[in-house]
Amino acid sequence: MENCVFCKIVSGEIPSPRVYEDEQMIVIKDIEPKAKLHYLCIPKKHFTYLSDMDEKKADVLKHCFQVIAEIKNDLGLYEGYRVIINQGKHGGQTVPHLHIHLLGGEPLKDF
């Protein structure tokens, strides 16, 4: 997408240090952290909503979750973490590119 900030980060047009990258996804630190540790897992392929899911996009998300499970300790998320996918305006989605929030590094408050 032409004006998508995450697509620009993925392409390198907007610099953002990556804590992890492979052919399907990147992980970066959130610039407005809501916890001691707050990362964003961003699929390289652009899509906005879970409702946009097809088999290929489902495979990308499956890969993201598998990698998250593998690298959680490298990210400092030893004692647990919260996974959040915001969807739409009322769900708190501020960037229209599906991404996964990983929060941890401290005890998290209940909603």
N, CA, C and O atoms as CSV, one atom per row, in Angstrom:
chain,resi,resn,atom,element,x,y,z
A,1,MET,N,N,0.844,-1.182,0.000
A,1,MET,CA,C,0.000,0.000,0.000
A,1,MET,C,C,0.886,1.242,0.000
A,1,MET,O,O,1.882,1.320,0.720
A,2,GLU,N,N,0.510,2.170,-0.796
A,2,GLU,CA,C,1.313,3.364,-1.049
A,2,GLU,C,C,1.585,4.208,0.192
A,2,GLU,O,O,2.717,4.653,0.385
A,3,ASN,N,N,0.586,4.439,1.037
A,3,ASN,CA,C,0.760,5.318,2.187
A,3,ASN,C,C,0.819,4.577,3.514
A,3,ASN,O,O,0.642,5.192,4.566
A,4,CYS,N,N,1.060,3.288,3.491
A,4,CYS,CA,C,1.090,2.492,4.714
A,4,CYS,C,C,2.451,2.626,5.400
A,4,CYS,O,O,3.482,2.288,4.820
A,5,VAL,N,N,2.443,3.121,6.635
A,5,VAL,CA,C,3.687,3.323,7.364
A,5,VAL,C,C,4.418,1.999,7.589
A,5,VAL,O,O,5.647,1.967,7.541
A,6,PHE,N,N,3.689,0.906,7.833
A,6,PHE,CA,C,4.366,-0.372,8.047
A,6,PHE,C,C,4.959,-0.915,6.748
A,6,PHE,O,O,6.023,-1.533,6.772
A,7,CYS,N,N,4.294,-0.697,5.626
A,7,CYS,CA,C,4.878,-1.098,4.340
A,7,CYS,C,C,6.160,-0.316,4.080
A,7,CYS,O,O,7.121,-0.858,3.535
A,8,LYS,N,N,6.177,0.952,4.467
A,8,LYS,CA,C,7.378,1.772,4.303
A,8,LYS,C,C,8.496,1.308,5.229
A,8,LYS,O,O,9.666,1.367,4.853
A,9,ILE,N,N,8.157,0.845,6.435
A,9,ILE,CA,C,9.163,0.284,7.343
A,9,ILE,C,C,9.699,-1.024,6.770
A,9,ILE,O,O,10.910,-1.242,6.749
A,10,VAL,N,N,8.808,-1.891,6.308
A,10,VAL,CA,C,9.221,-3.174,5.726
A,10,VAL,C,C,10.154,-2.951,4.546
A,10,VAL,O,O,11.159,-3.650,4.418
A,11,SER,N,N,9.841,-1.986,3.677
A,11,SER,CA,C,10.663,-1.735,2.487
A,11,SER,C,C,11.969,-1.009,2.798
A,11,SER,O,O,12.866,-0.959,1.956
A,12,GLY,N,N,12.079,-0.447,4.002
A,12,GLY,CA,C,13.271,0.312,4.373
A,12,GLY,C,C,13.161,1.792,4.073
A,12,GLY,O,O,14.082,2.553,4.370
A,13,GLU,N,N,12.044,2.214,3.485
A,13,GLU,CA,C,11.838,3.635,3.196
A,13,GLU,C,C,11.824,4.455,4.490
A,13,GLU,O,O,12.331,5.576,4.524
A,14,ILE,N,N,11.247,3.896,5.541
A,14,ILE,CA,C,11.305,4.488,6.880
A,14,ILE,C,C,12.197,3.582,7.716
A,14,ILE,O,O,11.866,2.414,7.924
A,15,PRO,N,N,13.325,4.103,8.199
A,15,PRO,CA,C,14.223,3.248,8.973
A,15,PRO,C,C,13.629,2.888,10.337
A,15,PRO,O,O,13.042,3.731,11.015
A,16,SER,N,N,13.789,1.648,10.714
A,16,SER,CA,C,13.361,1.168,12.018
A,16,SER,C,C,14.195,-0.056,12.348
A,16,SER,O,O,14.152,-1.045,11.616
A,17,PRO,N,N,14.953,-0.012,13.436
A,17,PRO,CA,C,15.780,-1.173,13.776
A,17,PRO,C,C,14.920,-2.425,13.968
A,17,PRO,O,O,13.891,-2.389,14.641
A,18,ARG,N,N,15.351,-3.505,13.379
A,18,ARG,CA,C,14.616,-4.773,13.461
A,18,ARG,C,C,15.276,-5.655,14.513
A,18,ARG,O,O,16.497,-5.808,14.537
A,19,VAL,N,N,14.465,-6.223,15.365
A,19,VAL,CA,C,15.000,-7.170,16.331
A,19,VAL,C,C,14.913,-8.589,15.779
A,19,VAL,O,O,15.536,-9.510,16.308
A,20,TYR,N,N,14.133,-8.758,14.709
A,20,TYR,CA,C,14.044,-10.030,14.005
A,20,TYR,C,C,13.531,-9.746,12.593
A,20,TYR,O,O,12.725,-8.841,12.378
A,21,GLU,N,N,14.017,-10.542,11.637
A,21,GLU,CA,C,13.505,-10.449,10.269
A,21,GLU,C,C,13.726,-11.772,9.554
A,21,GLU,O,O,14.761,-12.421,9.711
A,22,ASP,N,N,12.738,-12.151,8.773
A,22,ASP,CA,C,12.890,-13.254,7.839
A,22,ASP,C,C,12.121,-12.905,6.575
A,22,ASP,O,O,11.722,-11.754,6.396
A,23,GLU,N,N,11.908,-13.871,5.699
A,23,GLU,CA,C,11.286,-13.583,4.403
A,23,GLU,C,C,9.819,-13.180,4.505
A,23,GLU,O,O,9.278,-12.609,3.557
A,24,GLN,N,N,9.161,-13.461,5.628
A,24,GLN,CA,C,7.732,-13.192,5.738
A,24,GLN,C,C,7.352,-12.111,6.741
A,24,GLN,O,O,6.230,-11.606,6.700
A,25,MET,N,N,8.268,-11.745,7.644
A,25,MET,CA,C,7.879,-10.839,8.729
A,25,MET,C,C,9.084,-10.098,9.297
A,25,MET,O,O,10.237,-10.473,9.087
A,26,ILE,N,N,8.764,-9.022,10.029
A,26,ILE,CA,C,9.776,-8.337,10.829
A,26,ILE,C,C,9.215,-8.152,12.237
A,26,ILE,O,O,8.002,-8.181,12.446
A,27,VAL,N,N,10.116,-7.962,13.194
A,27,VAL,CA,C,9.737,-7.587,14.551
A,27,VAL,C,C,10.533,-6.343,14.897
A,27,VAL,O,O,11.756,-6.310,14.759
A,28,ILE,N,N,9.814,-5.313,15.353
A,28,ILE,CA,C,10.439,-4.054,15.755
A,28,ILE,C,C,9.917,-3.676,17.140
A,28,ILE,O,O,8.915,-4.218,17.606
A,29,LYS,N,N,10.607,-2.743,17.789
A,29,LYS,CA,C,10.104,-2.197,19.048
A,29,LYS,C,C,9.036,-1.162,18.742
A,29,LYS,O,O,9.162,-0.389,17.792
A,30,ASP,N,N,7.982,-1.151,19.551
A,30,ASP,CA,C,6.930,-0.154,19.397
A,30,ASP,C,C,7.464,1.197,19.854
A,30,ASP,O,O,8.119,1.279,20.893
A,31,ILE,N,N,7.195,2.256,19.095
A,31,ILE,CA,C,7.701,3.588,19.453
A,31,ILE,C,C,6.882,4.244,20.555
A,31,ILE,O,O,7.305,5.252,21.122
A,32,GLU,N,N,5.709,3.683,20.868
A,32,GLU,CA,C,4.897,4.160,21.986
A,32,GLU,C,C,4.552,2.976,22.880
A,32,GLU,O,O,3.405,2.532,22.915
A,33,PRO,N,N,5.558,2.459,23.612
A,33,PRO,CA,C,5.346,1.218,24.361
A,33,PRO,C,C,4.287,1.352,25.453
A,33,PRO,O,O,4.185,2.369,26.139
A,34,LYS,N,N,3.505,0.281,25.583
A,34,LYS,CA,C,2.465,0.194,26.614
A,34,LYS,C,C,2.885,-0.741,27.735
A,34,LYS,O,O,2.106,-0.987,28.657
A,35,ALA,N,N,4.097,-1.266,27.673
A,35,ALA,CA,C,4.670,-2.133,28.698
A,35,ALA,C,C,6.185,-1.964,28.631
A,35,ALA,O,O,6.714,-1.347,27.706
A,36,LYS,N,N,6.874,-2.522,29.626
A,36,LYS,CA,C,8.334,-2.438,29.662
A,36,LYS,C,C,8.939,-2.931,28.346
A,36,LYS,O,O,9.859,-2.319,27.804
A,37,LEU,N,N,8.409,-4.039,27.847
A,37,LEU,CA,C,8.803,-4.548,26.536
A,37,LEU,C,C,7.564,-4.549,25.651
A,37,LEU,O,O,6.532,-5.109,26.022
A,38,HIS,N,N,7.664,-3.929,24.495
A,38,HIS,CA,C,6.530,-3.856,23.572
A,38,HIS,C,C,7.078,-3.931,22.155
A,38,HIS,O,O,7.752,-3.016,21.681
A,39,TYR,N,N,6.775,-5.036,21.493
A,39,TYR,CA,C,7.235,-5.279,20.129
A,39,TYR,C,C,6.044,-5.353,19.183
A,39,TYR,O,O,4.914,-5.616,19.595
A,40,LEU,N,N,6.321,-5.118,17.917
A,40,LEU,CA,C,5.334,-5.292,16.857
A,40,LEU,C,C,5.864,-6.336,15.890
A,40,LEU,O,O,6.975,-6.211,15.373
A,41,CYS,N,N,5.077,-7.350,15.653
A,41,CYS,CA,C,5.369,-8.354,14.635
A,41,CYS,C,C,4.549,-7.964,13.416
A,41,CYS,O,O,3.319,-7.949,13.467
A,42,ILE,N,N,5.229,-7.649,12.321
A,42,ILE,CA,C,4.566,-7.110,11.134
A,42,ILE,C,C,4.798,-8.037,9.942
A,42,ILE,O,O,5.935,-8.216,9.505
A,43,PRO,N,N,3.727,-8.626,9.418
A,43,PRO,CA,C,3.883,-9.399,8.181
A,43,PRO,C,C,4.343,-8.486,7.046
A,43,PRO,O,O,3.896,-7.344,6.941
A,44,LYS,N,N,5.223,-8.986,6.212
A,44,LYS,CA,C,5.699,-8.182,5.082
A,44,LYS,C,C,4.613,-8.001,4.028
A,44,LYS,O,O,4.583,-6.980,3.340
A,45,LYS,N,N,3.727,-8.975,3.895
A,45,LYS,CA,C,2.625,-8.858,2.942
A,45,LYS,C,C,1.529,-8.006,3.580
A,45,LYS,O,O,1.091,-8.278,4.698
A,46,HIS,N,N,1.096,-6.985,2.867
A,46,HIS,CA,C,0.090,-6.075,3.399
A,46,HIS,C,C,-1.303,-6.690,3.363
A,46,HIS,O,O,-1.759,-7.164,2.323
A,47,PHE,N,N,-1.955,-6.676,4.488
A,47,PHE,CA,C,-3.401,-6.845,4.579
A,47,PHE,C,C,-3.833,-6.188,5.870
A,47,PHE,O,O,-3.036,-6.055,6.799
A,48,THR,N,N,-5.079,-5.777,5.938
A,48,THR,CA,C,-5.531,-4.927,7.033
A,48,THR,C,C,-6.224,-5.691,8.147
A,48,THR,O,O,-5.935,-5.466,9.322
A,49,TYR,N,N,-7.127,-6.583,7.800
A,49,TYR,CA,C,-7.993,-7.212,8.798
A,49,TYR,C,C,-7.906,-8.727,8.760
A,49,TYR,O,O,-7.569,-9.320,7.734
A,50,LEU,N,N,-8.210,-9.334,9.874
A,50,LEU,CA,C,-8.341,-10.789,9.911
A,50,LEU,C,C,-9.422,-11.251,8.947
A,50,LEU,O,O,-9.344,-12.352,8.402
A,51,SER,N,N,-10.429,-10.414,8.736
A,51,SER,CA,C,-11.503,-10.768,7.803
A,51,SER,C,C,-11.029,-10.775,6.346
A,51,SER,O,O,-11.755,-11.239,5.467
A,52,ASP,N,N,-9.825,-10.268,6.081
A,52,ASP,CA,C,-9.227,-10.325,4.745
A,52,ASP,C,C,-8.498,-11.659,4.516
A,52,ASP,O,O,-7.879,-11.863,3.471
A,53,MET,N,N,-8.576,-12.550,5.489
A,53,MET,CA,C,-7.805,-13.784,5.493
A,53,MET,C,C,-8.156,-14.696,4.315
A,53,MET,O,O,-9.321,-14.903,3.976
A,54,ASP,N,N,-7.109,-15.222,3.720
A,54,ASP,CA,C,-7.237,-16.318,2.774
A,54,ASP,C,C,-6.163,-17.336,3.174
A,54,ASP,O,O,-5.475,-17.136,4.175
A,55,GLU,N,N,-6.011,-18.396,2.427
A,55,GLU,CA,C,-5.079,-19.452,2.824
A,55,GLU,C,C,-3.632,-18.959,2.905
A,55,GLU,O,O,-2.913,-19.320,3.837
A,56,LYS,N,N,-3.199,-18.145,1.950
A,56,LYS,CA,C,-1.823,-17.634,1.967
A,56,LYS,C,C,-1.585,-16.707,3.159
A,56,LYS,O,O,-0.543,-16.788,3.809
A,57,LYS,N,N,-2.537,-15.837,3.442
A,57,LYS,CA,C,-2.398,-14.933,4.587
A,57,LYS,C,C,-2.447,-15.711,5.904
A,57,LYS,O,O,-1.748,-15.368,6.857
A,58,ALA,N,N,-3.264,-16.747,5.952
A,58,ALA,CA,C,-3.316,-17.603,7.141
A,58,ALA,C,C,-1.963,-18.278,7.367
A,58,ALA,O,O,-1.526,-18.426,8.509
A,59,ASP,N,N,-1.301,-18.686,6.289
A,59,ASP,CA,C,0.022,-19.296,6.407
A,59,ASP,C,C,1.048,-18.286,6.949
A,59,ASP,O,O,1.921,-18.644,7.740
A,60,VAL,N,N,0.934,-17.042,6.520
A,60,VAL,CA,C,1.840,-15.997,7.023
A,60,VAL,C,C,1.616,-15.793,8.519
A,60,VAL,O,O,2.580,-15.726,9.281
A,61,LEU,N,N,0.360,-15.693,8.947
A,61,LEU,CA,C,0.083,-15.516,10.370
A,61,LEU,C,C,0.527,-16.723,11.185
A,61,LEU,O,O,1.051,-16.566,12.288
A,62,LYS,N,N,0.325,-17.911,10.661
A,62,LYS,CA,C,0.802,-19.117,11.337
A,62,LYS,C,C,2.310,-19.027,11.537
A,62,LYS,O,O,2.818,-19.313,12.621
A,63,HIS,N,N,3.012,-18.634,10.501
A,63,HIS,CA,C,4.467,-18.468,10.584
A,63,HIS,C,C,4.834,-17.442,11.661
A,63,HIS,O,O,5.740,-17.677,12.461
A,64,CYS,N,N,4.131,-16.309,11.679
A,64,CYS,CA,C,4.408,-15.270,12.680
A,64,CYS,C,C,4.295,-15.840,14.087
A,64,CYS,O,O,5.180,-15.626,14.916
A,65,PHE,N,N,3.215,-16.563,14.363
A,65,PHE,CA,C,3.016,-17.114,15.700
A,65,PHE,C,C,4.055,-18.187,16.034
A,65,PHE,O,O,4.480,-18.289,17.184
A,66,GLN,N,N,4.462,-18.975,15.064
A,66,GLN,CA,C,5.507,-19.970,15.315
A,66,GLN,C,C,6.829,-19.290,15.656
A,66,GLN,O,O,7.527,-19.717,16.576
A,67,VAL,N,N,7.175,-18.237,14.922
A,67,VAL,CA,C,8.425,-17.523,15.183
A,67,VAL,C,C,8.364,-16.826,16.540
A,67,VAL,O,O,9.339,-16.851,17.291
A,68,ILE,N,N,7.234,-16.206,16.858
A,68,ILE,CA,C,7.096,-15.555,18.161
A,68,ILE,C,C,7.415,-16.558,19.274
A,68,ILE,O,O,8.157,-16.240,20.204
A,69,ALA,N,N,6.855,-17.765,19.178
A,69,ALA,CA,C,7.107,-18.791,20.188
A,69,ALA,C,C,8.593,-19.158,20.259
A,69,ALA,O,O,9.104,-19.461,21.337
A,70,GLU,N,N,9.280,-19.133,19.127
A,70,GLU,CA,C,10.704,-19.487,19.082
A,70,GLU,C,C,11.610,-18.389,19.622
A,70,GLU,O,O,12.638,-18.687,20.230
A,71,ILE,N,N,11.249,-17.117,19.410
A,71,ILE,CA,C,12.162,-16.011,19.765
A,71,ILE,C,C,11.770,-15.287,21.049
A,71,ILE,O,O,12.435,-14.324,21.432
A,72,LYS,N,N,10.713,-15.722,21.719
A,72,LYS,CA,C,10.213,-15.001,22.894
A,72,LYS,C,C,11.305,-14.769,23.933
A,72,LYS,O,O,11.381,-13.678,24.500
A,73,ASN,N,N,12.145,-15.753,24.197
A,73,ASN,CA,C,13.202,-15.566,25.189
A,73,ASN,C,C,14.248,-14.573,24.705
A,73,ASN,O,O,14.775,-13.794,25.499
A,74,ASP,N,N,14.556,-14.591,23.411
A,74,ASP,CA,C,15.504,-13.624,22.845
A,74,ASP,C,C,14.992,-12.192,22.995
A,74,ASP,O,O,15.777,-11.247,23.065
A,75,LEU,N,N,13.671,-12.046,23.042
A,75,LEU,CA,C,13.050,-10.723,23.192
A,75,LEU,C,C,12.911,-10.317,24.656
A,75,LEU,O,O,12.454,-9.211,24.947
A,76,GLY,N,N,13.298,-11.195,25.579
A,76,GLY,CA,C,13.187,-10.892,27.005
A,76,GLY,C,C,11.821,-11.221,27.587
A,76,GLY,O,O,11.475,-10.752,28.671
A,77,LEU,N,N,11.053,-12.020,26.877
A,77,LEU,CA,C,9.688,-12.336,27.295
A,77,LEU,C,C,9.629,-13.702,27.987
A,77,LEU,O,O,8.725,-14.498,27.736
A,78,TYR,N,N,10.610,-13.958,28.864
A,78,TYR,CA,C,10.762,-15.264,29.517
A,78,TYR,C,C,9.567,-15.653,30.373
A,78,TYR,O,O,9.142,-16.808,30.369
A,79,GLU,N,N,9.034,-14.696,31.099
A,79,GLU,CA,C,8.023,-15.011,32.111
A,79,GLU,C,C,6.601,-14.821,31.603
A,79,GLU,O,O,5.658,-14.775,32.393
A,80,GLY,N,N,6.448,-14.712,30.316
A,80,GLY,CA,C,5.134,-14.559,29.723
A,80,GLY,C,C,4.996,-13.245,28.975
A,80,GLY,O,O,5.810,-12.332,29.112
A,81,TYR,N,N,3.950,-13.181,28.188
A,81,TYR,CA,C,3.706,-12.001,27.374
A,81,TYR,C,C,2.259,-11.990,26.939
A,81,TYR,O,O,1.571,-13.010,27.003
A,82,ARG,N,N,1.803,-10.843,26.499
A,82,ARG,CA,C,0.442,-10.683,25.985
A,82,ARG,C,C,0.528,-10.485,24.481
A,82,ARG,O,O,1.407,-9.779,23.987
A,83,VAL,N,N,-0.392,-11.115,23.757
A,83,VAL,CA,C,-0.495,-11.005,22.307
A,83,VAL,C,C,-1.781,-10.255,21.996
A,83,VAL,O,O,-2.854,-10.629,22.468
A,84,ILE,N,N,-1.672,-9.197,21.202
A,84,ILE,CA,C,-2.845,-8.391,20.859
A,84,ILE,C,C,-2.834,-8.104,19.361
A,84,ILE,O,O,-1.808,-7.727,18.795
A,85,ILE,N,N,-3.991,-8.289,18.731
A,85,ILE,CA,C,-4.194,-7.856,17.352
A,85,ILE,C,C,-5.397,-6.924,17.374
A,85,ILE,O,O,-6.532,-7.373,17.533
A,86,ASN,N,N,-5.153,-5.644,17.217
A,86,ASN,CA,C,-6.238,-4.662,17.176
A,86,ASN,C,C,-6.872,-4.683,15.789
A,86,ASN,O,O,-6.177,-4.774,14.777
A,87,GLN,N,N,-8.195,-4.597,15.756
A,87,GLN,CA,C,-8.925,-4.658,14.499
A,87,GLN,C,C,-9.925,-3.514,14.415
A,87,GLN,O,O,-10.859,-3.438,15.214
A,88,GLY,N,N,-9.729,-2.630,13.451
A,88,GLY,CA,C,-10.665,-1.536,13.207
A,88,GLY,C,C,-10.579,-0.406,14.228
A,88,GLY,O,O,-9.880,-0.499,15.237
A,89,LYS,N,N,-11.298,0.639,13.936
A,89,LYS,CA,C,-11.285,1.861,14.748
A,89,LYS,C,C,-11.666,1.585,16.200
A,89,LYS,O,O,-10.970,2.029,17.113
A,90,HIS,N,N,-12.745,0.871,16.424
A,90,HIS,CA,C,-13.185,0.609,17.790
A,90,HIS,C,C,-12.288,-0.391,18.504
A,90,HIS,O,O,-12.292,-0.462,19.733
A,91,GLY,N,N,-11.527,-1.156,17.749
A,91,GLY,CA,C,-10.588,-2.112,18.334
A,91,GLY,C,C,-9.224,-1.513,18.620
A,91,GLY,O,O,-8.339,-2.200,19.131
A,92,GLY,N,N,-9.043,-0.238,18.295
A,92,GLY,CA,C,-7.784,0.441,18.581
A,92,GLY,C,C,-6.729,0.318,17.498
A,92,GLY,O,O,-5.562,0.627,17.740
A,93,GLN,N,N,-7.113,-0.124,16.313
A,93,GLN,CA,C,-6.141,-0.252,15.221
A,93,GLN,C,C,-5.838,1.126,14.651
A,93,GLN,O,O,-6.717,1.779,14.090
A,94,THR,N,N,-4.587,1.567,14.798
A,94,THR,CA,C,-4.207,2.902,14.320
A,94,THR,C,C,-3.444,2.861,13.003
A,94,THR,O,O,-3.352,3.876,12.313
A,95,VAL,N,N,-2.897,1.704,12.644
A,95,VAL,CA,C,-2.221,1.526,11.355
A,95,VAL,C,C,-2.972,0.435,10.599
A,95,VAL,O,O,-3.105,-0.680,11.103
A,96,PRO,N,N,-3.464,0.735,9.404
A,96,PRO,CA,C,-4.271,-0.233,8.658
A,96,PRO,C,C,-3.429,-1.298,7.942
A,96,PRO,O,O,-3.560,-1.508,6.736
A,97,HIS,N,N,-2.578,-1.950,8.703
A,97,HIS,CA,C,-1.760,-3.074,8.237
A,97,HIS,C,C,-1.758,-4.041,9.409
A,97,HIS,O,O,-1.275,-3.698,10.488
A,98,LEU,N,N,-2.289,-5.240,9.218
A,98,LEU,CA,C,-2.381,-6.184,10.326
A,98,LEU,C,C,-1.013,-6.387,10.966
A,98,LEU,O,O,-0.018,-6.598,10.273
A,99,HIS,N,N,-0.974,-6.321,12.293
A,99,HIS,CA,C,0.261,-6.524,13.039
A,99,HIS,C,C,-0.089,-7.087,14.408
A,99,HIS,O,O,-1.221,-6.965,14.877
A,100,ILE,N,N,0.893,-7.700,15.033
A,100,ILE,CA,C,0.711,-8.369,16.311
A,100,ILE,C,C,1.543,-7.646,17.358
A,100,ILE,O,O,2.758,-7.510,17.215
A,101,HIS,N,N,0.879,-7.186,18.411
A,101,HIS,CA,C,1.575,-6.574,19.542
A,101,HIS,C,C,2.014,-7.670,20.505
A,101,HIS,O,O,1.253,-8.591,20.803
A,102,LEU,N,N,3.243,-7.563,20.986
A,102,LEU,CA,C,3.771,-8.446,22.021
A,102,LEU,C,C,4.184,-7.580,23.193
A,102,LEU,O,O,5.093,-6.759,23.066
A,103,LEU,N,N,3.533,-7.750,24.330
A,103,LEU,CA,C,3.816,-6.942,25.511
A,103,LEU,C,C,4.266,-7.832,26.656
A,103,LEU,O,O,3.710,-8.912,26.856
A,104,GLY,N,N,5.267,-7.393,27.410
A,104,GLY,CA,C,5.742,-8.163,28.534
A,104,GLY,C,C,6.879,-7.466,29.244
A,104,GLY,O,O,7.020,-6.245,29.187
A,105,GLY,N,N,7.698,-8.276,29.920
A,105,GLY,CA,C,8.829,-7.733,30.658
A,105,GLY,C,C,8.467,-7.261,32.052
A,105,GLY,O,O,9.325,-6.789,32.799
A,106,GLU,N,N,7.200,-7.389,32.402
A,106,GLU,CA,C,6.698,-6.969,33.712
A,106,GLU,C,C,5.302,-7.571,33.876
A,106,GLU,O,O,4.685,-7.978,32.891
A,107,PRO,N,N,4.800,-7.630,35.117
A,107,PRO,CA,C,3.410,-8.075,35.284
A,107,PRO,C,C,2.475,-7.078,34.602
A,107,PRO,O,O,2.585,-5.871,34.816
A,108,LEU,N,N,1.563,-7.581,33.789
A,108,LEU,CA,C,0.636,-6.726,33.062
A,108,LEU,C,C,-0.687,-6.648,33.814
A,108,LEU,O,O,-1.136,-7.626,34.411
A,109,LYS,N,N,-1.295,-5.483,33.776
A,109,LYS,CA,C,-2.573,-5.279,34.429
A,109,LYS,C,C,-3.691,-5.969,33.648
A,109,LYS,O,O,-3.597,-6.157,32.435
A,110,ASP,N,N,-4.734,-6.336,34.360
A,110,ASP,CA,C,-5.922,-6.865,33.705
A,110,ASP,C,C,-6.614,-5.738,32.977
A,110,ASP,O,O,-6.388,-4.563,33.269
A,111,PHE,N,N,-7.454,-6.096,32.030
A,111,PHE,CA,C,-8.222,-5.095,31.281
A,111,PHE,C,C,-9.284,-4.523,32.163
A,111,PHE,O,O,-10.047,-3.660,31.730
